[in-house]
Amino acid sequence: MNLVWKLLRAHLSPAQLIGFFFANLAGMVIVLLTLQIYLDLRPLFEGGDSFLKKDYLVVTKKVSTWGVLSGKDNTFSRQETEELARQPFVRKVAGFTASRFRVTAGVEIQGRGFATEMFFESVPDDYIDVNTDEWHFDEKEGIIPIIIPRNYLNLYNFGFAQSRSLPKLSENVIEMLRMDVELRGNGQQADYTGKVVGFSNRLNTILVPQQFMDWANRTFASGDSNPVSRLIVETGNPADERITRFFRQKGYESEEGKADVGKMTWFLNVLTISVSVVGLLICLLAFYILMLSIYLLLQKNSYKLENLLLIGYPVGQIARPYRNLTLFLNGSVIAAALLLVMLVRNFYMDWFRAIWPEFTPGGVAVLWMTGIGLFLLVSGFHVLVIRKKIKKL
């Protein structure tokens, strides 16, 4: 064993090993850090209130002066909706259902009552960007769950409330308030309790469950017609030029803010994948460099190793120093990479919490399992290659 170690050290290049270590470390840190950032931000990618999970566009028809004067209908027909759904850049399409009855809502804040005429809209539950277990309507309970745009609350806090010396309200306070909602139409009137159950970043409207809207339109509205004036479209890439070309051709337009967020989301996803691929390529190149180094060491010592095999040294004993060297290098790289990722994670966690006060990060178990898995996979491959190379001698 000592003899084999002496042969190995005789041709060992510290500069080569150091180069492999840092090259592999750079690639491994990129891969593991990208993975951990994704795990920590997974609620933004997969949560109900995520703007990174899917890309949506709210589509309407342009309202022109001539269209208003001529009484042109700005609703979407079923044929137009189906035509849009068939486009290659569209995954699925759904229409907004508007309330066809009158709605009055009132609330009392610090002894001062407010009441206003308002409207409701609904979309299928798949398009809701708020996680809640209360998104259903029970006629017996008489509570209408409501989702409002987050910017409505900002308008109240920094506009209406500030100009009238009223208290500012947090999201938690709003969710504790109860509104008196009156529905009228079709010769009927009924009072219900409205409860805000969430705040939407995606949909700029006052949302109620689709189940409630269908029931309320049947009960308080006359007729069966339900024209669709807005569509919500899920698209794979909002930056696709075919979207702009098709919308211009048909006279459609989308909410610019939503399109911009969708484009940012798409580019962020592409950037994440690109960074991961670059990290993997660096790791593969570093592994290849290590294999070349081991092959070179074996080739330089091939004559002496052949003699050791001839006088009875087993293959496993000859391969052991080379195996231990690769295990040590791979283990050092993985340990250093995990340590660096944890240090960087501690740094960016404070930044994320400052942006999202309710930020809940993912765990680090997957990170450690991935690191250990990569170590076992790469080291196992190296050990097999070394044994195979020595057997050929």
SULBELJO-V420981 format. One record per pair of residues at least 4 apart in sequence whose ideal C-beta (glycine too) atoms are under 8 Angstrom apart, sorted by the first residue. I is the first residue (numbers start at 1). J is the second residue. If there is no record, write none. Layout:
i=<I:I>
j=<J:J>
This chain:
i=<1:1:1:1:2:3:3:4:4:4:4:4:4:4:4:5:5:6:7:7:7:7:8:8:8:8:8:8:10:11:11:11:11:12:12:13:13:14:15:16:16:16:17:17:17:18:19:19:20:20:20:20:20:20:21:21:21:21:22:23:23:23:23:23:24:24:24:24:24:24:24:24:24:25:25:25:25:25:26:26:27:27:27:27:27:27:27:27:27:28:28:28:28:28:28:28:28:29:29:29:29:29:30:30:30:30:30:30:31:31:31:31:31:32:32:32:32:32:32:32:33:33:33:33:33:34:34:34:34:34:35:35:35:35:35:36:36:36:36:36:36:37:37:38:38:38:39:39:39:39:39:40:40:40:40:40:41:41:41:41:42:42:42:43:43:43:44:44:44:44:45:45:45:46:46:47:47:48:48:48:48:48:49:49:49:49:49:49:50:50:51:51:51:51:51:52:52:52:54:54:55:55:55:55:55:55:55:55:56:56:56:56:56:56:56:56:57:57:57:57:57:57:57:57:57:57:58:58:58:58:58:58:58:58:58:59:59:59:59:59:59:59:59:59:60:60:60:60:60:60:60:61:61:61:61:61:61:61:62:62:62:62:63:63:63:64:64:65:66:66:67:67:68:73:74:75:75:75:76:76:76:76:76:76:77:78:79:80:80:81:81:81:81:81:82:83:84:84:84:84:85:85:85:86:87:87:88:89:89:89:89:89:89:89:90:90:90:91:91:91:92:92:93:93:93:93:94:94:94:94:94:94:95:95:95:95:95:96:96:96:96:96:96:96:96:96:97:97:97:97:97:97:97:97:97:98:98:98:98:98:98:99:99:99:99:99:99:99:99:99:100:100:100:100:100:100:101:101:101:101:101:101:101:101:102:102:102:102:103:103:103:103:103:103:103:104:104:104:104:104:104:104:105:105:105:105:105:105:105:105:106:106:106:106:106:106:107:107:107:107:107:107:107:108:108:108:109:109:109:109:109:110:110:112:115:118:119:120:120:120:120:120:120:121:121:121:121:121:121:122:122:122:122:122:122:123:123:123:123:123:123:124:125:125:125:127:127:127:127:128:128:128:128:129:129:129:129:130:130:130:130:130:130:131:132:132:132:134:134:134:135:135:135:135:135:136:136:136:137:137:137:137:137:137:137:137:138:138:139:142:142:143:143:143:143:144:144:144:144:144:144:144:145:145:145:145:145:146:146:146:146:146:146:146:146:147:147:147:147:147:147:147:147:147:148:148:148:148:148:148:148:149:149:149:149:149:149:149:149:150:150:150:150:150:151:151:152:153:153:153:153:153:154:155:155:156:156:156:157:157:157:157:158:159:160:160:161:161:161:161:161:162:162:169:169:170:171:171:172:173:174:174:175:175:175:175:177:178:178:178:179:179:179:179:180:180:180:181:181:181:181:182:182:182:182:183:183:183:183:183:183:183:184:184:184:185:185:185:186:186:186:186:188:188:190:200:200:202:203:203:204:208:208:208:209:210:211:212:213:214:215:216:216:217:217:233:235:235:235:236:237:238:238:238:238:238:238:239:239:239:239:241:242:243:244:245:246:246:247:247:247:247:254:254:255:256:257:258:259:260:261:262:263:264:265:266:267:268:269:270:271:272:273:274:275:276:277:278:279:280:281:282:283:284:285:286:287:287:287:288:289:290:290:290:290:291:291:291:292:293:294:294:294:294:294:294:294:294:295:295:296:297:297:298:298:298:298:298:298:298:301:302:302:303:304:305:305:305:305:306:306:307:308:308:309:309:309:309:309:313:313:314:315:315:315:315:316:316:318:319:319:319:319:319:320:321:322:322:323:323:323:323:324:325:326:326:326:326:326:327:327:327:328:329:330:330:330:330:330:331:331:331:332:333:334:334:334:334:334:335:336:337:337:338:338:338:338:339:340:341:341:342:342:343:344:345:345:346:347:348:349:349:350:351:352:352:352:353:353:355:362:364:365:366:367:368:369:370:371:372:373:374:375:376:377:378:379:380:381:382:383:384:385:386:387:388:389>
j=<5:317:320:321:6:7:308:8:305:308:313:317:318:320:321:9:321:10:11:301:304:305:12:297:301:321:322:325:301:296:297:300:301:17:297:17:293:18:19:20:289:293:21:293:329:22:23:289:24:286:289:290:293:329:25:329:332:333:26:27:282:285:286:289:28:282:283:286:287:290:329:330:333:29:333:336:337:340:30:282:31:279:280:281:282:283:284:285:286:32:279:283:333:334:337:371:374:33:279:337:340:341:34:275:276:278:279:282:35:276:279:280:283:36:337:338:341:367:370:371:37:340:341:344:345:38:272:275:276:279:39:276:366:367:370:40:341:345:362:364:367:41:348:42:45:272:361:362:363:366:367:345:349:352:361:362:45:52:352:362:46:47:362:47:50:360:50:51:52:53:50:52:53:50:53:53:131:128:129:130:131:132:129:130:131:198:200:201:54:129:129:201:202:261:265:265:268:269:91:234:234:235:236:237:238:262:265:266:127:202:232:233:234:235:258:262:232:233:235:238:243:254:255:258:259:262:203:204:230:231:232:233:254:255:258:84:230:231:232:233:247:252:253:254:74:229:230:231:252:253:254:74:75:76:229:251:252:253:67:251:252:253:67:68:74:68:72:69:70:72:72:74:72:227:229:227:228:229:80:81:95:228:229:231:81:82:83:84:250:85:93:95:228:231:86:87:90:93:231:233:90:92:93:90:242:246:242:235:236:237:240:242:243:246:233:234:235:234:235:236:233:234:231:232:233:234:123:124:126:127:231:232:123:228:230:231:232:121:122:123:205:228:229:230:231:232:121:122:123:210:213:214:217:226:228:119:120:121:226:227:229:103:119:120:121:208:213:216:217:221:185:217:220:221:223:226:183:184:185:186:216:217:220:221:117:183:184:185:117:118:119:120:181:182:183:115:116:117:118:181:182:184:115:116:118:179:180:181:182:194:113:114:115:116:179:180:113:114:115:177:178:179:180:112:113:114:114:166:167:169:177:166:167:166:180:206:206:146:206:207:208:213:216:205:206:207:208:213:230:207:208:209:210:212:213:127:128:203:207:210:232:210:135:209:210:202:203:232:234:135:147:200:207:200:201:202:203:135:147:197:198:199:200:198:145:197:198:145:195:197:145:147:197:198:209:145:209:211:143:144:145:208:209:211:212:215:142:143:215:192:193:192:193:194:195:181:192:193:194:195:208:212:195:197:208:209:212:179:194:195:196:197:206:207:208:196:197:198:199:200:203:206:207:208:152:153:196:199:200:206:207:153:199:200:201:203:204:205:206:154:171:199:200:201:155:204:156:157:169:171:174:199:158:159:160:160:161:169:161:162:168:169:162:163:164:166:165:166:167:168:169:166:168:173:174:174:175:199:176:177:196:199:195:196:197:198:196:193:194:195:193:194:195:196:191:193:194:191:192:193:194:189:190:191:192:188:189:190:191:192:216:220:188:189:220:220:221:222:219:220:221:222:219:220:220:204:207:258:207:232:255:212:213:216:213:214:215:216:217:218:219:220:221:221:226:254:240:243:262:240:266:243:259:262:263:265:266:262:263:266:267:245:246:247:248:249:250:252:251:252:253:254:258:259:259:260:261:262:263:264:265:266:267:268:269:270:271:272:273:274:275:276:277:278:279:280:281:282:283:284:285:286:287:288:289:290:291:378:382:292:293:294:326:329:382:295:382:385:296:297:298:322:325:326:382:385:386:389:299:389:300:301:322:302:305:322:386:389:390:393:305:306:393:307:308:309:318:390:393:310:393:311:313:318:313:315:318:390:393:317:318:318:319:387:390:391:320:387:390:323:383:386:387:390:324:325:326:386:327:382:383:386:328:329:330:379:382:383:386:331:379:383:332:333:334:375:378:379:382:335:375:379:336:337:338:371:372:374:375:339:340:341:371:342:367:368:371:343:344:345:367:346:364:347:348:349:364:350:351:352:353:361:354:355:356:359:361:357:359:359:366:368:369:370:371:372:373:374:375:376:377:378:379:380:381:382:383:384:385:386:387:388:389:390:391:392:393>
